[in-house]
Amino acid sequence: MKHVHILFVLVVLLLTSCSDEKTDEALLQKDKEELIEQLDSDKVLAYKFGKICIRSSAAQNDVSPEFKEFKTKFDKIFNKVVSYDIENSEELSLMDYISIYRDYRAMKSFVEETDEDIFPTLTEALTKVYGDSITKTAPLLSNEEKIVMQNIEHAFLSAIVIASRDLGKEISLYESSKTNPELLPDSEIKTLMQYFRGFLFFEKKLYYLSEDEISRNIVWLNNNPDTDLPLTRAIFQWRNLDNQKTHIGLHALNHLFRGFDRLMMERDIDQERALLDFEEFLNDAEKIGLDNEIIWSIETYLHLKQENSEKAISSLEKLKSSILLSKKEKESIEESITYLKDREPDKVLNGIYDKYFLSKIATKYMISILAKVDWKKLMKEQNIPYTDETFKIIDTFNNFIENIDKYSSMESLENAGDEIKNQGSKLWDKAKGLLNDDESEDESKKESDD
């Protein structure tokens, strides 16, 4: 009897733990842990190193005891990077990269463990270099002012690099993870930040994080219907819409991607919620006269769910004409139309035109919109200081991340040997010497640890 009682308790505990894993809170926490894992990459770390170099240049030694040890090296790298003229776009040399890489290796653990937001803002660092005599001596921001400024910086950088071929979505995700919209005052920046965070989380398959972000944004939009949205009109190319219709358009996009989040989830209740979000999206879109790939793709999905093949075919015919779709995707749509004409809708909904195909179209559309934005012009229109310098720094980050691995070890240096040897044997010998010293230091440290 005692054994039966123990078995019963174990079964109850097992069922309870399984149930807990399916709660919204547990699934959201799982996504938060996955986000941390996704950001654990060499590319993100190298980018973070570059940003700390810049932001720390405006800091005093008293930021932390650990920083005091490395401040001289950070300052040396920063001065080297900003010494290049903004107009001439001169690149760092081979020896610059090798020297920077050695310092990077020495400070890698510090960079991994340090939050860049303990340092002054990016704007303040650039002011120390490019500002006039008055702004250079201005006191550093603190408390709420600093929180707002660095959140805005993270938000803009996240949006700027998302469509970048070099930095791209991985760095955009890092910048997005550093934003905290809840700490910002009610404004257009706040709602756009929440939307872009939600979109990025969705794109990285962090569906519960995305749903949570977008749900809070929908509540905010519902509670703030009169907020002026000039940036939104510019970004989404809705210049012909008034503020009320712009608000409806942004509300529609939030429901759209929350619908995609829920469509990707496993529970039946989430699938039902997704359909409600899609219906809300189409209602909003109709109010402002939107008619594009996103509309046609969602219409098709709902018509298929409602087993209305005739209307589904009509939407698919429109979708087939989109320049966003590849030849293979257009062939899939044509195949879907054939199945529907043959009265085989299940083969379409459960095969060709499934949720993954649908979300791919929406993601392509969103990336294409962001890629068309002239971010430099937009930032200047918003009177954001040092826009040219910021874009120059982004280009430097691109080159740095691309080259840091190229010249980071004797093996990679040998692979790039012809390029370096063409610059002279003395340079080749000096490059090998620097890296040999670096690798010898690593080996000595390893032996002492053993």
C-alpha positions as CSV (number, residue, x, y, z in Angstrom):
1,M,0.0,0.0,0.0
2,K,2.9,2.3,0.8
3,H,4.3,1.8,-2.7
4,V,1.0,2.6,-4.3
5,H,0.9,5.9,-2.3
6,I,4.4,6.8,-3.4
7,L,3.5,6.0,-7.0
8,F,0.4,8.2,-6.8
9,V,2.4,11.2,-5.5
10,L,5.0,10.8,-8.2
11,V,2.3,10.7,-10.9
12,V,0.6,13.9,-9.4
13,L,4.0,15.7,-9.4
14,L,4.7,14.7,-12.9
15,L,1.4,15.9,-14.2
16,T,1.8,19.2,-12.3
17,S,5.2,19.8,-13.7
18,C,4.0,19.1,-17.2
19,S,1.1,21.5,-16.7
20,D,3.4,24.2,-15.4
21,E,5.5,24.0,-18.6
22,K,2.5,25.0,-20.6
23,T,1.5,28.1,-18.7
24,D,2.0,31.6,-20.3
25,E,4.5,32.5,-17.5
26,A,6.6,29.4,-18.0
27,L,6.7,29.7,-21.7
28,L,7.6,33.4,-21.5
29,Q,10.5,32.6,-19.1
30,K,11.8,29.9,-21.5
31,D,11.9,32.5,-24.3
32,K,13.9,34.9,-22.0
33,E,16.5,32.2,-21.4
34,E,16.6,31.4,-25.1
35,L,17.2,35.1,-25.9
36,I,20.3,35.1,-23.6
37,E,21.6,32.1,-25.5
38,Q,21.0,33.7,-28.9
39,L,23.0,36.8,-27.8
40,D,26.0,34.7,-26.8
41,S,28.0,35.0,-30.0
42,D,31.4,36.3,-31.1
43,K,29.7,38.8,-33.5
44,V,27.6,40.3,-30.7
45,L,30.6,40.4,-28.3
46,A,32.9,42.1,-30.9
47,Y,30.1,44.7,-31.5
48,K,29.6,45.3,-27.8
49,F,33.4,45.7,-27.4
50,G,33.3,48.4,-30.0
51,K,30.4,50.3,-28.3
52,I,32.1,50.1,-24.9
53,C,35.3,51.6,-26.5
54,I,33.2,54.6,-27.7
55,R,31.0,55.1,-24.7
56,S,33.8,54.6,-22.1
57,S,35.8,57.4,-23.7
58,A,33.5,59.9,-22.0
59,A,33.7,58.1,-18.6
60,Q,35.9,58.7,-15.6
61,N,38.1,56.0,-14.0
62,D,35.5,55.6,-11.1
63,V,33.0,53.7,-13.2
64,S,34.2,50.4,-11.7
65,P,37.5,49.0,-10.4
66,E,37.6,46.6,-13.3
67,F,37.2,49.4,-15.8
68,K,40.0,51.4,-14.3
69,E,42.4,48.6,-15.2
70,F,41.4,48.8,-18.9
71,K,40.6,52.5,-19.5
72,T,44.0,53.3,-21.1
73,K,43.5,50.5,-23.7
74,F,39.9,51.5,-24.4
75,D,41.0,55.2,-24.9
76,K,43.8,54.2,-27.2
77,I,41.4,52.2,-29.4
78,F,38.8,54.9,-29.4
79,N,41.3,57.6,-30.4
80,K,42.6,55.4,-33.2
81,V,39.0,54.8,-34.6
82,V,37.9,58.4,-34.5
83,S,41.2,59.7,-36.0
84,Y,39.9,58.8,-39.5
85,D,38.2,61.6,-41.4
86,I,34.4,61.3,-41.6
87,E,34.4,62.5,-45.3
88,N,37.3,60.3,-46.6
89,S,36.1,57.0,-45.0
90,E,39.7,55.7,-44.6
91,E,39.8,52.2,-43.2
92,L,41.8,50.8,-40.3
93,S,45.1,49.2,-41.4
94,L,46.1,45.6,-41.0
95,M,48.4,46.4,-38.1
96,D,45.6,48.4,-36.5
97,Y,43.3,45.3,-36.5
98,I,46.0,43.1,-35.1
99,S,46.7,45.6,-32.3
100,I,43.0,46.0,-31.6
101,Y,42.5,42.3,-31.5
102,R,45.3,41.8,-28.9
103,D,43.6,44.4,-26.7
104,Y,40.2,42.8,-27.3
105,R,41.5,39.4,-26.2
106,A,43.0,40.9,-23.1
107,M,39.6,42.6,-22.2
108,K,37.3,39.9,-23.5
109,S,36.1,38.7,-20.0
110,F,35.5,42.3,-18.9
111,V,33.4,43.0,-22.0
112,E,31.4,39.8,-21.5
113,E,30.5,40.6,-17.9
114,T,29.9,44.4,-18.3
115,D,26.7,46.2,-19.2
116,E,27.5,48.9,-21.7
117,D,24.8,51.1,-20.1
118,I,27.0,51.8,-17.0
119,F,28.9,54.2,-19.3
120,P,27.8,57.6,-20.6
121,T,25.6,57.6,-23.7
122,L,26.9,57.3,-27.2
123,T,25.8,60.8,-27.9
124,E,27.8,62.1,-25.0
125,A,30.9,60.2,-26.2
126,L,30.6,61.8,-29.6
127,T,30.0,65.2,-28.1
128,K,33.4,64.9,-26.3
129,V,35.0,64.6,-29.8
130,Y,32.9,66.6,-32.2
131,G,31.1,69.1,-29.9
132,D,31.8,72.7,-29.5
133,S,33.6,74.2,-26.4
134,I,30.2,74.6,-24.5
135,T,28.8,71.1,-25.2
136,K,32.1,69.4,-24.5
137,T,32.1,70.7,-20.9
138,A,28.4,69.9,-20.2
139,P,27.7,67.6,-17.3
140,L,27.0,64.0,-18.1
141,L,23.4,62.8,-18.1
142,S,22.1,60.8,-15.1
143,N,19.1,59.1,-13.8
144,E,15.9,59.4,-15.9
145,E,17.5,61.6,-18.6
146,K,20.3,59.1,-19.2
147,I,17.8,56.2,-19.3
148,V,15.7,57.9,-21.9
149,M,18.7,58.9,-24.1
150,Q,20.3,55.5,-24.1
151,N,17.0,53.7,-24.8
152,I,16.5,56.0,-27.8
153,E,20.0,55.2,-29.0
154,H,19.4,51.5,-28.7
155,A,16.1,51.8,-30.5
156,F,17.5,53.7,-33.5
157,L,20.5,51.4,-33.8
158,S,18.3,48.4,-33.7
159,A,16.1,49.8,-36.6
160,I,19.1,51.0,-38.6
161,V,21.1,47.7,-38.6
162,I,18.2,45.3,-39.0
163,A,18.3,45.4,-42.8
164,S,22.1,45.7,-42.9
165,R,23.9,43.0,-44.9
166,D,26.9,43.1,-42.5
167,L,25.6,43.7,-39.0
168,G,22.0,42.6,-39.6
169,K,19.4,40.9,-37.4
170,E,21.8,39.5,-34.8
171,I,23.1,42.9,-33.8
172,S,19.7,44.4,-34.1
173,L,18.4,41.8,-31.6
174,Y,21.2,42.8,-29.2
175,E,20.3,46.5,-29.5
176,S,16.6,45.6,-29.1
177,S,17.3,43.6,-26.0
178,K,19.0,46.6,-24.4
179,T,15.9,48.8,-24.8
180,N,13.3,49.0,-22.0
181,P,10.2,50.7,-23.4
182,E,8.5,50.6,-20.0
183,L,11.0,53.1,-18.7
184,L,10.3,55.7,-21.4
185,P,7.7,58.4,-21.1
186,D,4.5,58.0,-23.2
187,S,5.5,58.9,-26.8
188,E,5.8,57.7,-30.4
189,I,9.3,56.4,-29.7
190,K,7.9,54.2,-27.0
191,T,5.3,52.5,-29.2
192,L,7.6,52.1,-32.2
193,M,10.3,50.6,-29.9
194,Q,7.8,48.1,-28.5
195,Y,6.6,47.2,-32.0
196,F,10.1,46.7,-33.4
197,R,11.1,44.6,-30.4
198,G,8.1,42.4,-30.9
199,F,8.9,42.0,-34.6
200,L,12.5,41.1,-33.9
201,F,11.5,38.6,-31.2
202,F,9.1,37.0,-33.7
203,E,11.7,36.8,-36.4
204,K,14.1,35.0,-34.0
205,K,11.3,32.5,-33.1
206,L,10.9,34.0,-29.6
207,Y,7.1,33.9,-29.9
208,Y,6.1,34.3,-26.3
209,L,8.5,37.2,-25.8
210,S,7.1,38.8,-28.9
211,E,3.5,38.2,-28.0
212,D,4.1,39.8,-24.5
213,E,5.8,42.9,-26.0
214,I,3.1,43.4,-28.7
215,S,0.2,42.8,-26.3
216,R,1.5,45.6,-24.1
217,N,1.9,47.8,-27.1
218,I,-1.7,47.2,-28.2
219,V,-2.9,48.2,-24.8
220,W,-0.8,51.4,-25.0
221,L,-2.1,52.3,-28.4
222,N,-5.7,51.8,-27.3
223,N,-5.1,54.1,-24.3
224,N,-3.2,56.7,-26.3
225,P,-5.2,57.3,-29.5
226,D,-4.1,61.0,-30.0
227,T,-0.3,60.6,-29.9
228,D,1.3,62.3,-32.9
229,L,3.0,59.7,-35.1
230,P,5.2,61.6,-37.7
231,L,8.0,59.0,-37.5
232,T,5.6,56.2,-38.1
233,R,4.3,57.9,-41.3
234,A,7.8,58.3,-42.5
235,I,9.0,54.7,-41.8
236,F,6.0,52.9,-43.2
237,Q,5.6,55.4,-46.1
238,W,2.2,56.4,-45.0
239,R,2.7,60.1,-45.7
240,N,-0.8,60.3,-47.3
241,L,-2.5,59.2,-44.1
242,D,-3.6,61.6,-41.3
243,N,-2.6,60.9,-37.7
244,Q,-5.8,59.0,-36.9
245,K,-5.3,56.6,-39.8
246,T,-1.6,56.3,-39.0
247,H,-2.7,55.2,-35.5
248,I,-5.0,52.6,-37.0
249,G,-2.2,51.4,-39.4
250,L,0.2,50.8,-36.5
251,H,-2.5,49.2,-34.5
252,A,-3.1,46.8,-37.4
253,L,0.5,45.8,-37.7
254,N,0.7,45.0,-34.0
255,H,-2.4,42.7,-34.3
256,L,-0.8,41.2,-37.4
257,F,2.4,40.1,-35.8
258,R,0.7,39.0,-32.6
259,G,-1.4,36.8,-34.8
260,F,1.7,35.3,-36.3
261,D,3.1,34.7,-32.8
262,R,0.0,32.9,-31.7
263,L,-0.1,30.9,-35.0
264,M,3.3,29.5,-34.2
265,M,2.4,28.4,-30.7
266,E,1.2,24.8,-30.0
267,R,-1.9,25.3,-27.9
268,D,-5.4,25.3,-29.5
269,I,-6.3,28.4,-27.5
270,D,-3.4,30.3,-29.2
271,Q,-4.5,29.2,-32.6
272,E,-8.0,30.6,-32.0
273,R,-6.6,33.8,-30.7
274,A,-4.4,34.1,-33.8
275,L,-7.5,34.1,-36.1
276,L,-9.1,36.9,-34.0
277,D,-5.9,39.0,-34.4
278,F,-6.0,38.5,-38.2
279,E,-9.6,39.5,-38.3
280,E,-8.7,42.7,-36.3
281,F,-5.8,43.4,-38.7
282,L,-8.1,43.1,-41.8
283,N,-10.7,45.4,-40.2
284,D,-8.1,48.0,-39.5
285,A,-6.5,47.7,-42.9
286,E,-9.9,48.2,-44.6
287,K,-10.5,51.4,-42.6
288,I,-7.4,53.0,-44.1
289,G,-7.5,51.5,-47.5
290,L,-4.4,49.2,-47.3
291,D,-4.2,46.7,-50.2
292,N,-0.9,44.8,-50.5
293,E,0.9,41.5,-50.0
294,I,0.2,41.3,-46.3
295,I,-3.6,41.8,-46.9
296,W,-3.8,39.2,-49.6
297,S,-1.8,36.6,-47.7
298,I,-4.0,37.0,-44.5
299,E,-7.2,37.0,-46.6
300,T,-6.1,33.8,-48.2
301,Y,-5.4,32.1,-44.9
302,L,-8.7,33.1,-43.4
303,H,-10.6,32.1,-46.5
304,L,-8.9,28.7,-46.4
305,K,-9.9,28.3,-42.7
306,Q,-13.5,29.2,-43.7
307,E,-13.3,26.7,-46.6
308,N,-14.1,29.5,-49.1
309,S,-12.0,28.3,-52.0
310,E,-13.3,30.9,-54.5
311,K,-12.3,33.9,-52.3
312,A,-9.0,32.2,-51.5
313,I,-8.1,31.8,-55.2
314,S,-8.9,35.5,-55.8
315,S,-6.5,36.6,-53.0
316,L,-3.8,34.1,-54.2
317,E,-4.0,35.5,-57.8
318,K,-3.2,39.0,-56.4
319,L,-0.4,37.6,-54.2
320,K,1.2,35.8,-57.1
321,S,1.9,39.2,-58.8
322,S,4.1,40.4,-55.8
323,I,7.7,41.3,-56.6
324,L,8.6,40.3,-53.0
325,L,8.0,36.6,-53.8
326,S,10.7,34.4,-55.4
327,K,10.1,32.2,-58.5
328,K,9.7,29.1,-56.3
329,E,7.2,30.8,-54.0
330,K,5.1,31.9,-57.0
331,E,5.2,28.4,-58.3
332,S,3.9,27.2,-54.8
333,I,1.0,29.7,-55.0
334,E,0.2,28.5,-58.5
335,E,0.1,24.9,-57.2
336,S,-2.1,26.0,-54.3
337,I,-4.6,27.6,-56.8
338,T,-4.6,24.3,-58.8
339,Y,-5.4,22.3,-55.6
340,L,-8.2,24.7,-54.7
341,K,-9.8,24.5,-58.2
342,D,-9.7,20.7,-57.8
343,R,-11.5,21.1,-54.4
344,E,-8.6,19.9,-52.3
345,P,-8.2,22.8,-49.8
346,D,-6.6,20.6,-47.1
347,K,-3.5,20.1,-49.3
348,V,-3.1,23.8,-49.4
349,L,-3.6,24.7,-45.7
350,N,-1.7,21.8,-44.3
351,G,1.0,21.7,-46.9
352,I,2.0,24.4,-49.3
353,Y,0.3,27.5,-47.8
354,D,0.9,26.7,-44.2
355,K,1.8,29.1,-41.3
356,Y,5.5,29.1,-42.1
357,F,4.9,30.2,-45.7
358,L,2.5,32.8,-44.5
359,S,4.9,34.3,-41.9
360,K,7.7,34.3,-44.4
361,I,5.7,36.6,-46.7
362,A,5.0,39.0,-43.8
363,T,8.6,39.0,-42.6
364,K,9.9,39.8,-46.1
365,Y,7.4,42.6,-46.4
366,M,8.5,44.1,-43.1
367,I,12.2,43.8,-43.9
368,S,11.6,45.4,-47.3
369,I,9.9,48.4,-45.7
370,L,12.7,49.0,-43.2
371,A,15.4,48.6,-46.0
372,K,13.8,51.4,-47.9
373,V,14.0,53.9,-45.0
374,D,16.7,56.6,-45.4
375,W,17.7,56.4,-41.8
376,K,20.3,59.1,-42.0
377,K,17.9,61.5,-43.5
378,L,15.2,60.6,-41.0
379,M,17.6,61.1,-38.0
380,K,18.6,64.5,-39.3
381,E,15.0,65.5,-39.7
382,Q,14.5,64.6,-36.0
383,N,17.5,66.8,-35.1
384,I,19.5,63.8,-33.7
385,P,23.1,65.0,-33.2
386,Y,26.1,63.5,-34.9
387,T,24.2,61.5,-37.4
388,D,27.0,61.4,-39.9
389,E,29.5,60.4,-37.2
390,T,27.1,57.6,-36.0
391,F,26.9,56.1,-39.5
392,K,30.6,56.3,-39.9
393,I,31.0,54.4,-36.7
394,I,28.5,51.8,-37.9
395,D,30.6,51.3,-41.1
396,T,33.7,51.0,-38.8
397,F,31.9,48.3,-36.8
398,N,31.1,46.5,-40.1
399,N,34.7,46.5,-41.1
400,F,35.9,45.6,-37.6
401,I,33.7,42.6,-37.2
402,E,34.5,41.4,-40.7
403,N,38.3,41.7,-40.1
404,I,38.7,40.8,-36.5
405,D,38.5,37.1,-37.2
406,K,40.6,37.5,-40.4
407,Y,43.7,38.6,-38.4
408,S,43.0,37.0,-35.1
409,S,45.4,34.0,-35.1
410,M,48.4,32.6,-36.8
411,E,46.2,30.2,-38.7
412,S,43.9,32.9,-40.1
413,L,47.0,35.2,-40.7
414,E,48.5,32.4,-42.8
415,N,45.3,32.2,-44.8
416,A,45.5,35.9,-45.5
417,G,49.3,35.6,-46.1
418,D,49.4,36.7,-49.8
419,E,47.5,39.9,-49.0
420,I,49.8,40.8,-46.2
421,K,53.1,39.7,-47.8
422,N,52.3,42.0,-50.8
423,Q,52.6,44.9,-48.3
424,G,56.2,44.0,-47.5
425,S,58.1,41.4,-45.6
426,K,58.8,43.7,-42.6
427,L,55.0,44.1,-42.1
428,W,54.5,40.3,-42.4
429,D,57.2,39.7,-39.8
430,K,55.8,42.3,-37.4
431,A,52.2,40.9,-37.8
432,K,53.5,37.4,-37.0
433,G,55.5,38.7,-34.0
434,L,52.4,40.4,-32.5
435,L,50.3,37.3,-32.8
436,N,53.0,34.9,-31.6
437,D,53.5,37.0,-28.5
438,D,49.7,36.9,-27.9
439,E,49.4,33.2,-28.4
440,S,52.5,32.6,-26.1
441,E,50.9,34.6,-23.4
442,D,47.7,32.5,-23.7
443,E,49.8,29.3,-23.5
444,S,51.7,30.5,-20.4
445,K,48.5,31.5,-18.7
446,K,47.0,28.0,-19.5
447,E,50.0,26.2,-18.0
448,S,49.9,28.4,-14.9
449,D,46.2,27.6,-14.4
450,D,46.9,23.9,-14.8
